[in-house]
Amino acid sequence: MFGFKYIQFDSMTYVIQYVGGKLAKEGKGLAFFYYAPRTSIAAIPMGSNDLPFIFTAATSDYQSITIQGQVTYKISDPKQLAEVLDFTVNMNGIYKKNDIEKLNQRIINESQTSTSSFISSIDMKSSLRSSKEVEQKIREGLKISKAIAMLGIEILGVNILAIKASPEMERALETETREKLQQEADQAIYLRRNFAVEQERKIKESELNTEIAVEEKKKQISEKQMESKVQASENERKLREMTMLADISVEEQRKRLIDLKTDNERKEADTKGYVIQTTLQPYKEMDWKLLMALSGNTSPAANVAIAFRELSENANKIGNLNISPDLLQGLLDH
């Protein structure tokens, strides 16, 4: 009514009121009546803002890449920003101009400028893996930028969400990567098979070494058995030799015993013969008839025997001699 209005702002908005071109009041979250024909009000949002961006850059190998990310910032000096950009609002609190878009675009432009020299110095494949480096370059570029300093804003953070090549190049890279992965898979299969073959060779070699060791043990056992048999044969031979030597010794002792016994018997016989000879020597020259008489044997048989001997001695003088069986039997009976 009559040009007087009431306006109210939240606590996150910094308000600057100008009346007749002169500063009247400023501060956060103000609410007041004002005379619209003579009053100009600037409202600067003080909260942090997340500014998404996407722009392209050329690599050292003349390939175009797309960088997508986000810059987080807040307005630290609203009076300075109000002097550079227009944040004037109407009686309904709506901005007369959309200078917030200008602010965002200037930040994006500075971000792109900060990365262009870095991206142009590396090739496309390296740029696709340089998210952390790009973040660092944008953060440093915005910090030293005079244009950003004039805006009175503070950069809170920079995040790179994606770095992509053109669709054609992505397909080419996918094909190249697919081929590389296939080669790596083939290499892995080769290495796995080679490893399996190597393991199989080691297993067979181990089996052969085991068989060789077993055969060597068998050979050693056979040699030991042969040595044992040879030793047993040698011991048996020595035992036989010892037995033969013992038998020879026994036989030699037996021979010596027999020889000694024979010598003794011979000596005994010689002694007996000498005794007999010495005993009979006195009777050697005596007549047998006298010897018969001295023997004292006067039996009829002895007399008959003497008679027959005398007959035999004088047989050449006897013509016929008849001896009847009765006479002979009678003689034998006596």
C-alpha positions as CSV (number, residue, x, y, z in Angstrom):
1,M,0.0,0.0,0.0
2,F,1.4,3.3,-1.1
3,G,4.6,1.4,-2.2
4,F,5.5,0.0,1.2
5,K,6.4,-3.7,1.2
6,Y,7.5,-6.3,3.7
7,I,10.1,-8.9,2.9
8,Q,11.7,-11.7,4.9
9,F,14.8,-13.9,4.1
10,D,16.1,-17.1,5.7
11,S,19.2,-17.4,7.8
12,M,21.4,-18.7,4.9
13,T,20.8,-15.6,2.8
14,Y,22.9,-12.5,3.1
15,V,20.8,-9.4,2.4
16,I,22.0,-6.0,1.3
17,Q,19.5,-3.1,1.2
18,Y,20.2,0.0,-0.8
19,V,17.9,3.1,-0.4
20,G,18.4,5.9,-2.9
21,G,21.6,4.2,-4.1
22,K,23.1,4.2,-0.6
23,L,23.7,1.2,1.7
24,A,20.9,1.1,4.3
25,K,21.4,-2.3,6.0
26,E,23.0,-5.7,5.5
27,G,23.1,-9.0,7.2
28,K,21.8,-12.6,7.3
29,G,18.2,-13.5,7.6
30,L,16.8,-9.9,7.6
31,A,13.1,-9.1,7.6
32,F,11.9,-5.5,7.2
33,F,9.5,-3.0,5.6
34,Y,10.8,-1.0,2.7
35,Y,9.6,1.6,0.2
36,A,9.8,-0.2,-3.1
37,P,10.2,2.8,-5.5
38,R,13.5,3.9,-3.7
39,T,14.8,0.5,-2.5
40,S,17.0,-2.1,-4.1
41,I,17.6,-5.4,-2.3
42,A,20.4,-7.9,-3.1
43,A,20.1,-11.5,-1.7
44,I,23.2,-13.6,-1.8
45,P,22.8,-17.4,-0.8
46,M,25.5,-18.3,1.7
47,G,25.1,-22.1,1.8
48,S,27.5,-24.4,0.0
49,N,26.6,-25.4,-3.6
50,D,27.5,-28.5,-5.6
51,L,28.2,-27.4,-9.2
52,P,28.2,-30.3,-11.7
53,F,30.2,-29.8,-14.9
54,I,31.1,-31.6,-18.1
55,F,33.5,-30.4,-20.7
56,T,35.8,-31.7,-23.4
57,A,39.5,-31.5,-23.8
58,A,42.1,-32.7,-26.4
59,T,44.9,-35.1,-25.5
60,S,48.5,-35.0,-26.8
61,D,47.5,-37.6,-29.5
62,Y,44.7,-35.4,-30.7
63,Q,41.9,-37.4,-29.2
64,S,38.9,-35.7,-27.6
65,I,37.9,-36.8,-24.1
66,T,35.0,-35.7,-21.9
67,I,35.6,-34.8,-18.2
68,Q,32.6,-35.0,-15.9
69,G,32.8,-33.9,-12.3
70,Q,31.6,-31.6,-9.5
71,V,32.9,-28.5,-7.7
72,T,31.7,-27.7,-4.2
73,Y,31.9,-24.1,-3.2
74,K,30.4,-21.4,-0.9
75,I,30.2,-17.6,-1.0
76,S,32.7,-16.3,1.6
77,D,32.4,-12.5,0.7
78,P,28.9,-11.7,-0.3
79,K,29.5,-7.9,-0.6
80,Q,32.3,-8.5,-3.1
81,L,30.2,-10.9,-5.1
82,A,27.4,-8.4,-5.1
83,E,29.7,-5.8,-6.6
84,V,30.6,-8.2,-9.5
85,L,27.3,-9.9,-10.2
86,D,23.7,-8.8,-9.9
87,F,21.7,-10.6,-7.2
88,T,18.9,-8.1,-7.0
89,V,15.5,-9.5,-6.1
90,N,12.0,-8.1,-6.7
91,M,9.3,-7.5,-4.1
92,N,8.5,-11.2,-4.2
93,G,12.1,-12.3,-3.5
94,I,12.7,-13.5,-7.0
95,Y,16.0,-12.7,-8.7
96,K,15.7,-10.2,-11.5
97,K,18.6,-11.7,-13.3
98,N,20.0,-15.2,-13.3
99,D,23.6,-14.2,-12.5
100,I,24.0,-17.4,-10.4
101,E,24.4,-19.1,-13.7
102,K,27.1,-16.7,-14.6
103,L,28.9,-17.6,-11.4
104,N,28.6,-21.3,-12.1
105,Q,29.8,-20.8,-15.7
106,R,32.8,-18.8,-14.6
107,I,33.8,-21.6,-12.2
108,I,33.4,-24.2,-14.9
109,N,35.5,-22.1,-17.3
110,E,38.3,-21.8,-14.8
111,S,38.1,-25.5,-14.1
112,Q,38.4,-26.3,-17.8
113,T,41.3,-23.8,-18.2
114,S,43.1,-25.5,-15.3
115,T,43.0,-28.9,-16.9
116,S,43.4,-28.2,-20.6
117,S,47.2,-27.8,-20.4
118,F,47.6,-31.0,-18.4
119,I,45.4,-33.1,-20.6
120,S,47.1,-31.8,-23.7
121,S,50.4,-33.1,-22.4
122,I,49.4,-36.7,-22.0
123,D,47.9,-39.3,-24.4
124,M,44.4,-40.5,-24.3
125,K,45.0,-43.7,-22.4
126,S,46.8,-41.9,-19.7
127,S,44.1,-39.2,-19.5
128,L,41.4,-41.9,-18.9
129,R,43.3,-43.0,-15.8
130,S,44.2,-39.5,-14.5
131,S,41.1,-38.7,-12.4
132,K,43.2,-37.8,-9.3
133,E,45.6,-35.7,-11.2
134,V,42.7,-33.8,-12.9
135,E,41.1,-33.1,-9.5
136,Q,44.4,-31.8,-8.2
137,K,44.9,-29.5,-11.2
138,I,41.4,-28.1,-11.0
139,R,41.7,-27.5,-7.2
140,E,45.1,-25.7,-7.6
141,G,43.8,-23.7,-10.6
142,L,40.8,-22.4,-8.8
143,K,42.8,-21.5,-5.8
144,I,45.2,-19.3,-7.7
145,S,42.7,-17.9,-10.2
146,K,42.2,-14.2,-9.9
147,A,38.8,-14.4,-11.4
148,I,37.6,-16.8,-8.7
149,A,39.3,-14.5,-6.1
150,M,37.3,-11.5,-7.4
151,L,34.0,-13.4,-7.0
152,G,34.5,-13.8,-3.2
153,I,33.9,-17.5,-3.2
154,E,35.7,-20.4,-1.4
155,I,36.3,-23.8,-3.1
156,L,35.4,-26.6,-0.8
157,G,36.2,-29.6,-3.0
158,V,36.6,-31.0,-6.5
159,N,35.5,-34.5,-7.6
160,I,36.0,-36.1,-11.0
161,L,33.2,-38.5,-11.6
162,A,34.2,-39.8,-15.1
163,I,36.7,-39.3,-17.9
164,K,35.5,-40.8,-21.1
165,A,36.6,-41.0,-24.7
166,S,34.4,-40.5,-27.8
167,P,31.9,-43.4,-28.5
168,E,33.9,-44.5,-31.5
169,M,37.2,-44.5,-29.5
170,E,35.5,-46.2,-26.6
171,R,34.4,-49.0,-28.9
172,A,38.0,-49.2,-30.3
173,L,39.4,-49.2,-26.8
174,E,36.9,-51.8,-25.8
175,T,37.9,-53.9,-28.7
176,E,41.6,-53.4,-27.9
177,T,41.0,-54.1,-24.3
178,R,38.9,-57.2,-25.2
179,E,41.7,-58.4,-27.4
180,K,44.2,-57.7,-24.7
181,L,42.1,-59.5,-22.1
182,Q,41.7,-62.4,-24.5
183,Q,45.4,-62.5,-25.0
184,E,45.9,-62.3,-21.2
185,A,43.3,-65.1,-20.8
186,D,45.1,-67.2,-23.5
187,Q,48.4,-66.4,-21.7
188,A,46.9,-67.4,-18.4
189,I,45.5,-70.7,-20.0
190,Y,49.0,-71.3,-21.5
191,L,50.7,-70.6,-18.2
192,R,48.2,-72.8,-16.4
193,R,48.6,-75.6,-18.9
194,N,52.4,-75.1,-18.8
195,F,52.2,-75.2,-15.1
196,A,50.2,-78.4,-15.2
197,V,52.6,-79.9,-17.6
198,E,55.5,-78.9,-15.4
199,Q,53.8,-80.3,-12.4
200,E,53.1,-83.5,-14.3
201,R,56.7,-83.7,-15.3
202,K,57.8,-83.1,-11.7
203,I,55.4,-85.8,-10.6
204,K,56.7,-88.3,-13.2
205,E,60.3,-87.3,-12.4
206,S,59.5,-87.9,-8.7
207,E,58.0,-91.3,-9.6
208,L,61.0,-92.2,-11.7
209,N,63.3,-91.1,-8.9
210,T,61.3,-93.1,-6.5
211,E,61.5,-96.2,-8.8
212,I,65.2,-95.6,-9.2
213,A,65.6,-95.3,-5.4
214,V,63.5,-98.5,-5.0
215,E,65.6,-100.3,-7.6
216,E,68.8,-99.0,-6.0
217,K,67.5,-100.3,-2.6
218,K,66.7,-103.6,-4.2
219,K,70.1,-103.7,-5.7
220,Q,71.7,-103.0,-2.4
221,I,69.5,-105.6,-0.7
222,S,70.5,-108.1,-3.4
223,E,74.2,-107.2,-3.0
224,K,73.8,-107.6,0.8
225,Q,72.0,-110.9,0.3
226,M,74.8,-112.0,-2.1
227,E,77.4,-110.9,0.4
228,S,75.6,-112.7,3.1
229,K,75.4,-115.9,0.9
230,V,79.1,-115.5,0.0
231,Q,79.9,-115.0,3.7
232,A,77.8,-118.0,4.6
233,S,79.5,-120.1,1.9
234,E,82.9,-118.9,3.2
235,N,81.9,-119.7,6.7
236,E,80.6,-123.1,5.6
237,R,83.8,-123.7,3.7
238,K,85.9,-122.7,6.7
239,L,83.7,-124.9,8.9
240,R,84.2,-127.9,6.5
241,E,88.0,-127.1,6.5
242,M,88.0,-127.0,10.2
243,T,86.0,-130.3,10.4
244,M,88.4,-131.9,7.9
245,L,91.4,-130.6,9.8
246,A,89.8,-131.9,12.9
247,D,89.2,-135.3,11.2
248,I,92.7,-135.3,9.8
249,S,94.1,-134.5,13.3
250,V,92.0,-137.3,14.7
251,E,93.1,-139.7,12.0
252,E,96.7,-138.7,12.5
253,Q,96.3,-139.2,16.2
254,R,94.6,-142.5,15.5
255,K,97.4,-143.5,13.1
256,R,100.0,-142.6,15.7
257,L,98.0,-144.6,18.2
258,I,97.8,-147.6,15.9
259,D,101.5,-147.3,15.1
260,L,102.3,-147.0,18.7
261,K,100.0,-149.9,19.5
262,T,101.5,-152.0,16.7
263,D,105.0,-151.1,17.9
264,N,104.0,-152.1,21.4
265,E,102.4,-155.3,20.2
266,R,105.5,-156.0,18.0
267,K,107.7,-155.3,21.0
268,E,105.6,-157.5,23.2
269,A,105.6,-160.3,20.6
270,D,109.3,-159.9,20.2
271,T,109.7,-160.1,24.0
272,K,107.4,-163.1,24.1
273,G,109.3,-164.7,21.2
274,Y,112.6,-164.0,22.9
275,V,111.3,-165.5,26.2
276,I,110.0,-168.6,24.4
277,Q,113.2,-168.9,22.4
278,T,115.3,-168.4,25.5
279,T,113.1,-170.9,27.4
280,L,113.2,-173.5,24.6
281,Q,116.8,-173.0,23.8
282,P,118.0,-175.7,26.3
283,Y,115.5,-178.2,24.8
284,K,116.5,-177.5,21.2
285,E,119.2,-180.1,21.1
286,M,117.4,-182.7,23.3
287,D,115.8,-185.8,21.7
288,W,112.1,-185.6,21.4
289,K,111.6,-188.9,23.1
290,L,113.4,-187.6,26.1
291,L,111.3,-184.5,26.0
292,M,108.1,-186.6,25.8
293,A,109.3,-188.6,28.8
294,L,110.2,-185.5,30.7
295,S,106.8,-184.1,30.1
296,G,105.3,-186.8,32.2
297,N,102.5,-187.6,29.8
298,T,102.1,-191.4,30.0
299,S,98.6,-191.7,28.7
300,P,97.8,-194.5,26.1
301,A,97.0,-191.9,23.5
302,A,100.4,-190.3,23.9
303,N,102.1,-193.6,23.7
304,V,100.1,-194.5,20.6
305,A,101.1,-191.1,19.1
306,I,104.8,-191.8,19.9
307,A,104.4,-195.3,18.3
308,F,102.9,-193.9,15.2
309,R,105.6,-191.3,14.9
310,E,108.3,-193.9,15.2
311,L,106.5,-196.0,12.5
312,S,106.4,-192.9,10.3
313,E,110.1,-192.4,10.8
314,N,110.8,-196.0,9.8
315,A,108.2,-196.2,7.1
316,N,110.7,-197.1,4.5
317,K,111.6,-200.2,6.5
318,I,108.0,-201.4,6.9
319,G,106.5,-203.3,4.1
320,N,102.8,-203.5,5.1
321,L,101.0,-202.1,8.1
322,N,97.4,-203.0,8.8
323,I,95.5,-201.0,11.3
324,S,91.9,-202.2,11.7
325,P,89.1,-199.8,12.6
326,D,88.5,-201.5,15.8
327,L,92.2,-201.1,16.7
328,L,92.1,-197.4,15.7
329,Q,88.8,-196.9,17.6
330,G,90.2,-198.6,20.6
331,L,93.3,-196.4,20.5
332,L,91.1,-193.3,20.2
333,D,89.0,-194.4,23.1
334,H,92.0,-194.6,25.4
